[in-house]
């Protein structure tokens, strides 16, 4: 029996690459073309009144990037950050968004024939719109494939941007009130 690393990939078959990461006991994957980089967890600046899954923002080489806790975003149990925790930086249009994950495990190439639709049992725990399917790797390794376009959808984040702007407006109004008093 071959190990997972020895599983042959048919070079003629269409396949996709995924960054694999863990959230709890489950292994998830995201299309590698949507991932900009992976980094250690950094301190974030909190955004007042942001949704609970938004941990804050960071300065990513001159670009401000929101950071979300992917466990919270997917309605999974929260977990304290540790030395294995990572931020997976994804691209959404012209913006970068960081997702905190428990650990990054691998970059995998999965033949399309080994990607199945997500079973209904999974979609009761995680919103069906967030899933692309389940990738089969080797004999018994399954990777839940996320649709980052949906997980990081613009309508969900427009509310974050609105809250951030409201916070700036309130802060500005507060400063103006102090000067008037």
N, CA, C and O of each residue as an XYZ file, in Angstrom:
724
protein
N       0.838     -1.185      0.000
C       0.000      0.000      0.000
C       0.881      1.244      0.000
O       1.841      1.338      0.764
N       0.543      2.197     -0.864
C       1.350      3.409     -0.977
C       0.946      4.436      0.063
O      -0.215      4.505      0.467
N       1.918      5.239      0.496
C       1.592      6.327      1.424
C       0.938      7.452      0.636
O       0.973      7.460     -0.594
N       0.338      8.409      1.355
C      -0.338      9.526      0.696
C       0.599     10.302     -0.210
O       0.192     10.766     -1.275
N       1.848     10.445      0.202
C       2.787     11.207     -0.614
C       3.169     10.462     -1.889
O       3.688     11.061     -2.831
N       2.911      9.152     -1.918
C       3.253      8.362     -3.093
C       2.070      8.153     -4.029
O       2.205      7.494     -5.060
N       0.907      8.711     -3.678
C      -0.256      8.536     -4.527
C       0.022      9.203     -5.856
O       0.347     10.389     -5.909
N      -0.107      8.441     -6.931
C       0.188      8.950     -8.268
C      -0.936      9.863     -8.739
O      -2.114      9.590     -8.511
N      -0.552     10.953     -9.402
C      -1.519     11.851    -10.004
C      -1.384     11.676    -11.506
O      -0.297     11.842    -12.059
N      -2.488     11.340    -12.169
C      -2.500     11.172    -13.618
C      -2.253     12.540    -14.240
O      -3.081     13.442    -14.112
N      -1.132     12.693    -14.904
C      -0.757     13.998    -15.463
C      -1.711     14.454    -16.563
O      -1.779     15.647    -16.861
N      -2.462     13.510    -17.182
C      -3.424     13.872    -18.223
C      -4.755     14.317    -17.633
O      -5.518     15.021    -18.294
N      -5.042     13.916    -16.404
C      -6.296     14.289    -15.755
C      -6.206     15.728    -15.260
O      -5.143     16.193    -14.849
N      -7.343     16.424    -15.306
C      -7.400     17.774    -14.758
C      -7.326     17.688    -13.242
O      -7.991     16.855    -12.627
N      -6.528     18.538    -12.653
C      -6.432     18.558    -11.194
C      -6.330     20.002    -10.724
O      -6.035     20.911    -11.500
N      -6.583     20.187     -9.435
C      -6.514     21.517     -8.833
C      -5.634     21.444     -7.607
O      -5.551     20.412     -6.941
N      -4.972     22.565     -7.315
C      -4.131     22.650     -6.125
C      -4.880     23.393     -5.028
O      -5.587     24.370     -5.275
N      -4.701     22.896     -3.808
C      -5.351     23.478     -2.648
C      -4.356     23.636     -1.516
O      -3.476     22.795     -1.330
N      -4.498     24.728     -0.750
C      -3.780     24.887      0.506
C      -4.656     24.206      1.553
O      -5.821     24.566      1.720
N      -4.099     23.222      2.258
C      -4.863     22.484      3.275
C      -4.526     23.041      4.653
O      -3.372     23.348      4.953
N      -5.557     23.163      5.478
C      -5.374     23.677      6.837
C      -6.400     23.028      7.745
O      -7.419     22.504      7.295
N      -6.102     23.077      9.043
C      -6.994     22.467     10.023
C      -7.763     23.519     10.808
O      -7.261     24.598     11.123
N      -8.997     23.156     11.105
C      -9.848     23.876     12.051
C     -10.427     22.783     12.931
O     -11.330     22.054     12.519
N      -9.906     22.673     14.143
C     -10.325     21.566     15.008
C      -9.794     20.254     14.459
O      -8.627     20.151     14.080
N     -10.656     19.259     14.421
C     -10.243     17.938     13.948
C     -10.436     17.769     12.448
O     -10.097     16.723     11.894
N     -10.974     18.780     11.790
C     -11.262     18.682     10.361
C     -10.190     19.386      9.544
O      -9.576     20.359      9.982
N      -9.988     18.857      8.336
C      -9.031     19.455      7.417
C      -9.805     20.101      6.268
O     -10.666     19.477      5.648
N      -9.481     21.354      6.003
C     -10.136     22.132      4.967
C      -9.128     22.469      3.887
O      -7.919     22.376      4.099
N      -9.633     22.862      2.727
C      -8.760     23.272      1.637
C      -9.307     24.506      0.955
O     -10.520     24.706      0.898
N      -8.411     25.338      0.434
C      -8.774     26.525     -0.330
C      -7.936     26.537     -1.596
O      -6.754     26.195     -1.573
N      -8.549     26.930     -2.691
C      -7.872     26.978     -3.989
C      -6.602     27.820     -3.868
O      -6.652     28.976     -3.446
N      -5.468     27.233     -4.241
C      -4.175     27.897     -4.082
C      -4.101     29.198     -4.889
O      -3.337     30.095     -4.534
N      -4.884     29.312     -5.969
C      -4.841     30.533     -6.777
C      -5.450     31.728     -6.045
O      -5.233     32.873     -6.441
N      -6.210     31.471     -4.982
C      -6.817     32.556     -4.216
C      -5.971     32.947     -2.996
O      -6.309     33.893     -2.284
N      -4.888     32.230     -2.760
C      -4.058     32.472     -1.574
C      -2.830     33.284     -1.958
O      -2.093     32.929     -2.878
N      -2.626     34.373     -1.241
C      -1.462     35.239     -1.485
C      -0.250     34.768     -0.685
O       0.861     34.680     -1.209
N      -0.484     34.465      0.601
C       0.615     34.036      1.462
C       0.079     33.450      2.753
O      -1.116     33.521      3.040
N       0.972     32.879      3.514
C       0.655     32.315      4.837
C       1.652     32.920      5.812
O       2.853     32.940      5.545
N       1.155     33.413      6.940
C       2.071     34.019      7.917
C       1.690     33.630      9.336
O       0.601     33.118      9.593
N       2.604     33.885     10.234
C       2.323     33.677     11.656
C       1.281     34.704     12.092
O       1.127     35.754     11.467
N       0.579     34.391     13.156
C      -0.438     35.311     13.675
C       0.233     36.565     14.210
O       1.233     36.503     14.925
N      -0.342     37.704     13.845
C       0.167     39.002     14.274
C      -0.901     39.681     15.118
O      -2.078     39.326     15.059
N      -0.475     40.657     15.898
C      -1.425     41.448     16.671
C      -2.274     42.278     15.718
O      -1.766     42.856     14.757
N      -3.569     42.331     15.994
C      -4.485     43.080     15.143
C      -4.971     44.330     15.865
O      -4.936     44.410     17.093
N      -5.423     45.302     15.082
C      -6.085     46.483     15.616
C      -7.579     46.232     15.503
O      -8.095     46.010     14.407
N      -8.272     46.266     16.632
C      -9.703     45.963     16.637
C     -10.498     47.048     15.936
O     -10.128     48.222     15.942
N     -11.613     46.622     15.326
C     -12.549     47.547     14.697
C     -13.807     47.540     15.556
O     -14.488     46.517     15.634
N     -14.131     48.659     16.202
C     -15.341     48.702     17.045
C     -16.581     48.365     16.233
O     -16.691     48.753     15.070
N     -17.493     47.658     16.829
C     -18.788     47.249     16.265
C     -18.683     46.345     15.039
O     -19.668     46.176     14.320
N     -17.520     45.764     14.785
C     -17.384     44.811     13.669
C     -18.067     43.498     14.045
O     -18.223     43.196     15.228
N     -18.472     42.720     13.047
C     -19.049     41.405     13.351
C     -18.082     40.577     14.198
O     -16.871     40.791     14.152
N     -18.618     39.636     14.966
C     -17.777     38.887     15.908
C     -16.690     38.056     15.237
O     -15.689     37.738     15.879
N     -16.855     37.692     13.965
C     -15.824     36.893     13.303
C     -14.646     37.733     12.813
O     -13.637     37.180     12.375
N     -14.760     39.064     12.879
C     -13.660     39.945     12.465
C     -12.799     40.241     13.682
O     -13.257     40.853     14.648
N     -11.544     39.800     13.626
C     -10.618     39.998     14.737
C     -10.015     41.395     14.729
O      -9.613     41.907     15.774
N      -9.951     42.014     13.551
C      -9.377     43.344     13.447
C      -8.713     43.529     12.095
O      -9.066     42.867     11.119
N      -7.746     44.437     12.049
C      -7.006     44.707     10.814
C      -5.516     44.676     11.114
O      -5.087     44.879     12.250
N      -4.732     44.413     10.061
C      -3.272     44.470     10.169
C      -2.728     45.290      9.002
O      -3.411     45.508      8.000
N      -1.498     45.733      9.154
C      -0.792     46.406      8.075
C       0.044     45.338      7.372
O       1.016     44.825      7.928
N      -0.349     45.017      6.152
C       0.336     43.997      5.362
C       1.192     44.697      4.312
O       0.748     44.934      3.189
N       2.418     45.022      4.689
C       3.353     45.728      3.811
C       2.721     46.954      3.152
O       2.802     47.138      1.938
N       2.086     47.788      3.985
C       1.515     49.028      3.502
C       0.047     48.948      3.111
O      -0.569     49.974      2.823
N      -0.515     47.769      3.096
C      -1.929     47.587      2.759
C      -2.678     47.137      4.002
O      -2.245     46.215      4.692
N      -3.796     47.784      4.287
C      -4.609     47.400      5.437
C      -5.443     46.183      5.043
O      -6.145     46.204      4.032
N      -5.360     45.120      5.852
C      -6.086     43.881      5.573
C      -6.917     43.474      6.784
O      -6.388     43.356      7.889
N      -8.230     43.257      6.581
C      -9.034     42.732      7.681
C      -8.640     41.285      7.973
O      -8.254     40.541      7.072
N      -8.743     40.903      9.235
C      -8.420     39.535      9.663
C      -9.679     38.932     10.270
O     -10.285     39.505     11.176
N     -10.062     37.761      9.755
C     -11.237     37.083     10.303
C     -10.820     35.784     10.977
O      -9.825     35.164     10.602
N     -11.585     35.390     11.964
C     -11.405     34.095     12.609
C     -12.270     33.119     11.826
O     -13.496     33.159     11.921
N     -11.636     32.241     11.050
C     -12.388     31.347     10.178
C     -13.262     30.377     10.967
O     -14.308     29.947     10.483
N     -12.835     30.034     12.180
C     -13.674     29.171     13.029
C     -15.018     29.851     13.295
O     -16.073     29.232     13.161
N     -14.966     31.134     13.675
C     -16.202     31.875     13.946
C     -17.016     32.063     12.669
O     -18.242     31.950     12.687
N     -16.343     32.344     11.578
C     -17.023     32.574     10.292
C     -17.817     31.346      9.867
O     -18.889     31.462      9.273
N     -17.274     30.157     10.180
C     -17.927     28.905      9.800
C     -18.786     28.328     10.929
O     -19.259     27.195     10.842
N     -18.980     29.116     11.983
C     -19.786     28.695     13.141
C     -19.235     27.457     13.834
O     -19.995     26.584     14.252
N     -17.920     27.382     13.955
C     -17.262     26.290     14.669
C     -16.871     26.773     16.067
O     -16.846     27.973     16.338
N     -16.569     25.828     16.941
C     -16.160     26.166     18.310
C     -14.903     27.031     18.297
O     -13.976     26.752     17.536
N     -14.853     28.074     19.124
C     -13.643     28.912     19.194
C     -12.479     28.164     19.840
O     -12.672     27.187     20.563
N     -11.279     28.642     19.566
C     -10.068     28.028     20.121
C      -9.048     29.130     20.360
O      -8.943     30.077     19.580
N      -8.306     28.997     21.438
C      -7.233     29.950     21.717
C      -6.137     29.816     20.659
O      -5.856     28.717     20.181
N      -5.529     30.935     20.302
C      -4.410     30.902     19.359
C      -3.211     30.257     20.032
O      -3.016     30.396     21.239
N      -2.402     29.546     19.240
C      -1.182     28.947     19.767
C      -0.072     29.088     18.728
O      -0.252     29.761     17.713
N       1.055     28.467     18.975
C       2.213     28.621     18.086
C       1.984     28.010     16.702
O       2.703     28.348     15.763
N       1.005     27.124     16.557
C       0.691     26.532     15.254
C      -0.296     27.376     14.449
O      -0.423     27.188     13.240
N      -0.995     28.303     15.105
C      -1.994     29.132     14.422
C      -1.332     29.952     13.323
O      -0.200     30.415     13.467
N      -2.058     30.122     12.224
C      -1.535     30.874     11.085
C      -2.607     31.789     10.523
O      -3.802     31.591     10.745
N      -2.150     32.798      9.786
C      -3.048     33.651      9.014
C      -2.828     33.298      7.550
O      -1.720     33.423      7.028
N      -3.893     32.857      6.899
C      -3.860     32.575      5.472
C      -4.413     33.823      4.789
O      -5.575     34.182      4.977
N      -3.570     34.478      3.997
C      -3.964     35.718      3.327
C      -4.533     35.361      1.953
O      -3.855     34.780      1.105
N      -5.796     35.728      1.766
C      -6.479     35.458      0.500
C      -6.727     36.770     -0.236
O      -6.804     37.837      0.372
N      -6.849     36.668     -1.557
C      -7.166     37.830     -2.378
C      -8.646     37.822     -2.704
O      -9.199     36.805     -3.125
N      -9.278     38.962     -2.505
C     -10.668     39.157     -2.923
C     -10.682     40.433     -3.748
O     -10.716     41.543     -3.216
N     -10.655     40.245     -5.051
C     -10.555     41.410     -5.936
C      -9.227     42.110     -5.708
O      -8.164     41.506     -5.850
N      -9.295     43.395     -5.352
C      -8.075     44.159     -5.103
C      -7.768     44.291     -3.614
O      -6.948     45.118     -3.216
N      -8.425     43.474     -2.795
C      -8.224     43.538     -1.344
C      -7.688     42.204     -0.822
O      -8.017     41.137     -1.340
N      -6.866     42.293      0.204
C      -6.381     41.090      0.886
C      -7.154     40.923      2.182
O      -7.430     41.896      2.884
N      -7.502     39.678      2.494
C      -8.207     39.354      3.726
C      -7.494     38.182      4.370
O      -7.218     37.178      3.714
N      -7.194     38.309      5.657
C      -6.530     37.236      6.387
C      -7.536     36.367      7.123
O      -8.516     36.863      7.680
N      -7.281     35.067      7.118
C      -8.141     34.112      7.813
C      -7.296     33.356      8.833
O      -6.308     32.718      8.473
N      -7.680     33.428     10.091
C      -6.949     32.698     11.127
C      -7.394     31.243     11.105
O      -8.585     30.940     11.182
N      -6.407     30.340     10.997
C      -6.661     28.898     11.012
C      -5.797     28.265     12.097
O      -4.835     28.873     12.566
N      -6.147     27.030     12.498
C      -5.393     26.359     13.563
C      -3.971     26.039     13.126
O      -3.019     26.276     13.871
N      -3.827     25.502     11.923
C      -2.509     25.198     11.371
C      -2.646     24.948      9.879
O      -3.702     24.515      9.418
N      -1.597     25.213      9.126
C      -1.567     24.886      7.703
C      -0.812     23.573      7.582
O       0.270     23.412      8.145
N      -1.397     22.629      6.835
C      -0.826     21.286      6.788
C      -0.113     20.940      5.493
O       0.849     20.172      5.511
N      -0.559     21.486      4.369
C      -0.070     20.961      3.098
C      -0.501     21.834      1.934
O      -1.391     22.673      2.069
N       0.134     21.633      0.794
C      -0.380     22.089     -0.492
C      -0.616     20.807     -1.275
O       0.307     20.023     -1.494
N      -1.858     20.602     -1.693
C      -2.256     19.341     -2.320
C      -2.705     19.547     -3.752
O      -3.292     20.574     -4.090
N      -2.425     18.564     -4.588
C      -2.961     18.527     -5.945
C      -3.988     17.403     -5.963
O      -3.658     16.238     -5.745
N      -5.239     17.773     -6.226
C      -6.320     16.785     -6.195
C      -6.949     16.702     -7.587
O      -7.435     17.703     -8.114
N      -6.938     15.495     -8.185
C      -7.602     15.329     -9.486
C      -9.094     15.649     -9.357
O      -9.726     15.304     -8.359
N      -9.650     16.310    -10.379
C     -11.060     16.696    -10.334
C     -11.974     15.500    -10.113
O     -13.025     15.634     -9.486
N     -11.589     14.334    -10.619
C     -12.421     13.135    -10.432
C     -12.472     12.702     -8.964
O     -13.331     11.905     -8.586
N     -11.563     13.216     -8.137
C     -11.554     12.905     -6.699
C     -12.214     13.985     -5.857
O     -12.075     14.001     -4.634
N     -12.937     14.891     -6.518
C     -13.663     15.933     -5.802
C     -15.152     15.671     -5.967
O     -15.678     15.668     -7.081
N     -15.827     15.450     -4.836
C     -17.261     15.163     -4.828
C     -18.027     16.318     -4.200
O     -17.454     17.161     -3.511
N     -19.322     16.341     -4.450
C     -20.193     17.321     -3.804
C     -20.178     17.074     -2.297
O     -19.998     15.942     -1.847
N     -20.364     18.127     -1.532
C     -20.374     18.001     -0.070
C     -21.644     17.280      0.382
O     -22.741     17.620     -0.060
N     -21.499     16.288      1.260
C     -22.695     15.608      1.770
C     -23.556     16.554      2.603
O     -23.043     17.491      3.215
N     -24.849     16.309      2.625
C     -25.792     17.170      3.362
C     -25.441     17.270      4.840
O     -25.691     18.306      5.455
N     -24.871     16.225      5.425
C     -24.511     16.249      6.839
C     -23.534     17.386      7.131
O     -23.659     18.071      8.146
N     -22.570     17.583      6.249
C     -21.597     18.669      6.428
C     -22.299     20.011      6.303
O     -22.030     20.934      7.072
N     -23.209     20.119      5.321
C     -23.822     21.417      5.061
C     -24.809     21.842      6.138
O     -25.281     22.979      6.120
N     -25.129     20.958      7.073
C     -25.959     21.393      8.191
C     -25.113     22.140      9.213
O     -25.627     22.998      9.931
N     -23.824     21.825      9.288
C     -22.926     22.483     10.231
C     -22.305     23.755      9.643
O     -22.127     24.752     10.343
N     -21.981     23.707      8.357
C     -21.340     24.827      7.676
C     -22.266     25.233      6.537
O     -22.775     24.374      5.816
N     -22.486     26.514      6.371
C     -23.375     26.985      5.315
C     -22.986     26.377      3.970
O     -21.829     26.447      3.556
N     -23.960     25.786      3.303
C     -23.734     25.094      2.025
C     -23.061     26.000      0.993
O     -22.262     25.537      0.180
N     -23.386     27.289      1.032
C     -22.821     28.213      0.051
C     -21.304     28.356      0.186
O     -20.640     28.789     -0.756
N     -20.751     27.997      1.340
C     -19.314     28.134      1.564
C     -18.505     26.941      1.046
O     -17.275     26.995      1.045
N     -19.157     25.886      0.615
C     -18.462     24.651      0.259
C     -18.412     24.420     -1.239
O     -19.400     24.623     -1.945
N     -17.228     23.984     -1.724
C     -17.073     23.565     -3.117
C     -17.259     22.065     -3.235
O     -17.691     21.565     -4.273
N     -16.934     21.352     -2.171
C     -17.037     19.898     -2.203
C     -16.092     19.270     -1.211
O     -15.616     19.916     -0.278
N     -15.826     17.982     -1.433
C     -14.906     17.230     -0.582
C     -13.882     16.558     -1.494
O     -14.241     15.855     -2.439
N     -12.610     16.783     -1.199
C     -11.530     16.174     -1.961
C     -11.051     14.902     -1.281
O     -10.845     14.875     -0.067
N     -10.875     13.851     -2.070
C     -10.374     12.582     -1.549
C      -8.884     12.485     -1.882
O      -8.486     12.579     -3.043
N      -8.068     12.296     -0.838
C      -6.626     12.185     -1.000
C      -6.205     10.861     -0.385
O      -6.434     10.619      0.800
N      -5.595     10.011     -1.184
C      -5.182      8.714     -0.668
C      -6.383      7.851     -0.320
O      -7.478      8.042     -0.848
N      -6.164      6.909      0.568
C      -7.202      5.945      0.927
C      -8.241      6.498      1.895
O      -9.422      6.169      1.786
N      -7.812      7.342      2.848
C      -8.766      7.740      3.886
C      -8.671      9.200      4.322
O      -9.168      9.556      5.390
N      -8.056     10.028      3.531
C      -7.936     11.448      3.885
C      -8.951     12.257      3.083
O      -8.953     12.218      1.852
N      -9.810     12.987      3.783
C     -10.820     13.820      3.143
C     -10.566     15.284      3.487
O     -10.293     15.620      4.640
N     -10.656     16.144      2.490
C     -10.430     17.579      2.658
C     -11.727     18.305      2.292
O     -12.221     18.169      1.173
N     -12.274     19.069      3.226
C     -13.476     19.869      2.965
C     -13.024     21.113      2.203
O     -12.268     21.929      2.730
N     -13.486     21.253      0.970
C     -13.030     22.327      0.099
C     -13.949     23.539      0.213
O     -15.149     23.460     -0.049
N     -13.355     24.656      0.610
C     -14.110     25.896      0.799
C     -14.133     26.734     -0.470
O     -13.173     26.747     -1.241
N     -15.231     27.425     -0.672
C     -15.359     28.390     -1.752
C     -15.064     29.762     -1.142
O     -15.956     30.399     -0.583
N     -13.826     30.210     -1.247
C     -13.440     31.482     -0.617
C     -14.191     32.671     -1.199
O     -14.357     33.689     -0.527
N     -14.647     32.551     -2.440
C     -15.440     33.635     -3.019
C     -16.672     33.878     -2.164
O     -17.063     35.025     -1.948
N     -17.286     32.808     -1.677
C     -18.475     32.935     -0.826
C     -18.106     33.254      0.622
O     -18.732     34.107      1.250
N     -17.093     32.571      1.149
C     -16.688     32.814      2.539
C     -16.304     34.275      2.722
O     -16.583     34.872      3.762
N     -15.672     34.840      1.724
C     -15.212     36.231      1.793
C     -16.050     37.145      0.911
O     -15.547     38.151      0.412
N     -17.318     36.811      0.711
C     -18.166     37.548     -0.228
C     -18.282     39.023      0.144
O     -18.283     39.400      1.316
N     -18.377     39.824     -0.884
C     -18.383     41.279     -0.738
C     -19.528     41.762      0.153
O     -19.316     42.644      0.984
N     -20.736     41.208      0.003
C     -21.855     41.717      0.792
C     -21.630     41.535      2.281
O     -22.088     42.354      3.078
N     -20.927     40.468      2.673
C     -20.639     40.258      4.091
C     -19.644     41.300      4.601
O     -19.717     41.733      5.751
N     -18.710     41.697      3.725
C     -17.661     42.621      4.154
C     -18.031     44.080      3.942
O     -17.419     44.961      4.546
N     -19.023     44.357      3.091
C     -19.464     45.741      2.945
C     -19.970     46.261      4.276
O     -19.774     47.430      4.606
N     -20.621     45.397      5.042
C     -21.111     45.792      6.368
C     -19.930     46.138      7.276
O     -20.016     47.077      8.067
N     -18.841     45.396      7.172
C     -17.642     45.696      7.971
C     -17.114     47.078      7.599
O     -16.797     47.884      8.473
N     -17.020     47.349      6.287
C     -16.515     48.635      5.838
C     -17.432     49.769      6.293
O     -16.959     50.838      6.679
N     -18.769     49.529      6.245
C     -19.720     50.538      6.718
C     -19.510     50.820      8.200
O     -19.509     51.976      8.622
N     -19.331     49.762      8.990
C     -19.117     49.936     10.426
C     -17.837     50.704     10.695
O     -17.791     51.558     11.580
N     -16.790     50.397      9.925
C     -15.517     51.084     10.089
C     -15.685     52.575      9.785
O     -15.175     53.423     10.517
N     -16.401     52.888      8.704
C     -16.630     54.287      8.344
C     -17.481     54.985      9.399
O     -17.213     56.134      9.748
N     -18.522     54.289      9.918
C     -19.347     54.862     10.972
C     -18.505     55.178     12.198
O     -18.677     56.223     12.826
N     -17.598     54.276     12.535
C     -16.714     54.486     13.681
C     -15.838     55.703     13.485
O     -15.632     56.482     14.415
N     -15.306     55.875     12.247
C     -14.484     57.047     11.951
C     -15.314     58.318     12.039
O     -14.854     59.333     12.564
N     -16.564     58.261     11.513
C     -17.435     59.436     11.560
C     -17.765     59.801     13.001
O     -17.736     60.977     13.363
N     -18.083     58.795     13.838
C     -18.390     59.044     15.244
C     -17.185     59.617     15.968
O     -17.321     60.523     16.790
N     -15.995     59.085     15.660
C     -14.774     59.574     16.292
C     -14.529     61.026     15.893
O     -14.164     61.850     16.732
N     -14.730     61.342     14.612
C     -14.546     62.700     14.123
C     -15.547     63.648     14.783
O     -15.184     64.744     15.212
N     -16.820     63.216     14.861
C     -17.856     64.027     15.500
C     -17.526     64.238     16.971
O     -17.724     65.333     17.499
N     -17.033     63.215     17.632
C     -16.663     63.318     19.037
C     -15.545     64.344     19.226
O     -15.585     65.145     20.160
N     -14.542     64.318     18.334
C     -13.445     65.287     18.416
C     -13.970     66.698     18.202
O     -13.562     67.627     18.898
N     -14.892     66.864     17.222
C     -15.447     68.195     16.952
C     -16.249     68.688     18.155
O     -16.195     69.873     18.482
N     -16.993     67.801     18.819
C     -17.764     68.196     20.007
C     -16.816     68.678     21.098
O     -17.094     69.670     21.772
N     -15.692     67.974     21.275
C     -14.755     68.372     22.331
C     -14.195     69.746     22.061
O     -13.992     70.522     22.995
N     -13.933     70.075     20.774
C     -13.403     71.368     20.455
C     -14.448     72.468     20.641
O     -14.092     73.599     20.971
N     -15.730     72.157     20.436
C     -16.795     73.133     20.589
C     -17.082     73.428     22.044
O     -17.521     74.529     22.376
N     -16.843     72.463     22.921
C     -17.160     72.616     24.341
C     -16.150     73.440     25.000
O     -16.243     73.685     26.203
